[in-house]
Amino acid sequence: MFGLFKKNPTKKLRKELQSLQEKSMNLQRNGDIRGSSMISQEADELWKKIQQIEASQNNK
């Protein structure tokens, strides 16, 4: 009951992840493969961070 008003800490990170994925997709469509792969790598690191946060929440 008291967790009802808690904010989801991964909500903002997921929004940022979606933005990075869209940016990567657009770069790839425009032919900038190197830029796309750099952005994609950032997105992968962010995804790992999200998974770690969610795993630590589930262990509580």
Residue pairs with C-beta under 8 A, 6 or more apart in sequence:
9 53
9 57
10 50
10 53
10 54
13 46
13 49
13 50
13 53
14 50
16 46
17 43
17 46
17 47
17 50
20 39
20 40
20 42
20 43
20 46
21 40
21 43
23 39
24 36
24 37
24 39
24 40
24 43
25 36
27 33
27 35
27 36
27 39
28 36
